[in-house]
Amino acid sequence: MEKERIILGIDPGSNVMGYGLLRIVEKQKPELITMGFFDMRKTKDHYLSLQTIFSKTVELIDKYLPDEMVLEAPFFGKNVQSMLKLGRAQGVAMAAGLSRCLPITEYPPLKIKMSVTGNGQATKEQVADMVQRHLKLQKEDIPNKLDATDAVAVALCHYFQTMRTIKTEKKYTSWKDFAAKNADKIKK
């Protein structure tokens, strides 16, 4: 029986938070389960926005039962207040994942863009285009808020990073097995 894992990608934001869920069945390409965004722009109270992020993230986790959560790490900006709000939004999303015992991984924006597009300076539109290509989606499947495709890109980045590790990782059953599989590297 093939092993399945579900990755929840989050693009944190205090006004708009994107999410995307990928299903990976062993030795197969990832498939999109869903993507979307939570829009808190009409909420004037920042603390109520944080409550929304927490409760909506928990709802996603409870509905789709992901195996792991992946977030875009905060980038450094010039506006301290914006950075503080973004950090709080990310922390609340993390707390939601931790409340459900999910392992959490963070990737910086540069690594996500590089992994998905091959260009660390890619625009949101370029990221959305490559997400569409990687997952063979139709144009109409892409939401108007690109925070959703950014979140899927976070999950794709994690898939690419972990698949590379899995494919190159050698498994050994004993020291004898290790020696046999690495005989050309062992000095005699």
Backbone hydrogen bonds, N-H to C=O, Kabsch-Sander energy under -0.5 kcal/mol:
donor,donor_aa,acceptor,acceptor_aa,energy
5,R,24,I,-2.5
7,I,22,L,-2.4
8,L,68,E,-2.5
9,G,7,I,-0.6
9,G,20,G,-3.5
10,I,70,V,-2.5
11,D,18,G,-2.3
17,M,38,F,-2.2
18,G,11,D,-1.9
18,G,16,V,-0.5
19,Y,36,G,-2.5
20,G,9,G,-2.0
21,L,34,T,-2.9
22,L,7,I,-2.3
23,R,31,E,-3.0
24,I,5,R,-3.1
25,V,23,R,-0.5
26,E,3,K,-3.0
28,Q,25,V,-1.9
31,E,23,R,-2.4
33,I,21,L,-3.1
34,T,21,L,-1.0
36,G,19,Y,-2.3
38,F,17,M,-2.6
39,D,37,F,-0.5
40,M,15,N,-3.7
40,M,38,F,-0.7
41,R,15,N,-0.5
43,T,40,M,-1.3
44,K,42,K,-0.7
46,H,44,K,-0.7
48,L,45,D,-0.6
49,S,45,D,-1.7
50,L,46,H,-2.0
51,Q,47,Y,-1.9
52,T,48,L,-2.2
53,I,49,S,-2.5
54,F,50,L,-2.4
55,S,51,Q,-2.7
56,K,52,T,-2.9
57,T,53,I,-2.0
58,V,54,F,-2.4
59,E,55,S,-2.1
60,L,56,K,-2.1
61,I,57,T,-2.4
62,D,58,V,-2.9
63,K,59,E,-2.1
64,Y,60,L,-2.8
65,L,61,I,-2.2
67,D,6,I,-2.6
68,E,6,I,-1.3
69,M,103,P,-2.7
70,V,8,L,-3.0
71,L,105,T,-2.6
72,E,10,I,-1.6
73,A,71,L,-0.5
73,A,107,Y,-2.9
77,G,75,F,-0.6
80,V,78,K,-0.9
83,M,79,N,-2.1
84,L,80,V,-2.4
85,K,81,Q,-2.3
86,L,82,S,-2.5
87,G,83,M,-2.7
88,R,84,L,-2.1
89,A,85,K,-2.3
90,Q,86,L,-2.6
91,G,87,G,-2.5
92,V,88,R,-2.5
93,A,89,A,-2.1
94,M,90,Q,-2.5
95,A,91,G,-2.5
96,A,92,V,-2.0
97,G,93,A,-1.9
98,L,94,M,-3.1
99,S,95,A,-2.2
100,R,96,A,-0.6
100,R,97,G,-1.1
101,C,98,L,-1.8
102,L,97,G,-2.4
105,T,69,M,-2.0
107,Y,71,L,-2.0
112,I,108,P,-2.0
113,K,109,P,-2.7
114,M,110,L,-2.4
115,S,111,K,-2.6
116,V,112,I,-2.2
117,T,113,K,-2.9
118,G,113,K,-0.9
118,G,114,M,-1.2
119,N,113,K,-0.9
122,A,119,N,-1.7
127,V,123,T,-2.3
128,A,124,K,-2.6
129,D,125,E,-2.3
130,M,126,Q,-2.2
131,V,127,V,-2.5
132,Q,128,A,-2.4
133,R,129,D,-2.1
134,H,130,M,-3.2
135,L,131,V,-2.2
136,K,132,Q,-0.6
136,K,133,R,-0.7
137,L,132,Q,-2.3
141,D,138,Q,-1.7
142,I,139,K,-1.5
146,L,144,N,-0.7
148,A,145,K,-1.5
150,D,146,L,-2.1
151,A,147,D,-1.8
152,V,148,A,-1.9
153,A,149,T,-2.3
154,V,150,D,-1.7
155,A,151,A,-1.9
156,L,152,V,-2.8
157,C,153,A,-2.8
158,H,154,V,-2.0
159,Y,155,A,-2.3
160,F,156,L,-3.0
161,Q,157,C,-2.7
162,T,158,H,-2.8
163,M,159,Y,-2.7
164,R,160,F,-1.8
165,T,161,Q,-1.4
166,I,162,T,-2.5
167,K,163,M,-2.9
168,T,164,R,-1.9
169,E,165,T,-1.5
178,F,174,S,-2.3
179,A,175,W,-2.7
180,A,176,K,-2.4
181,K,177,D,-2.3
182,N,178,F,-1.1
183,A,180,A,-0.8
185,K,182,N,-1.8
186,I,182,N,-1.0
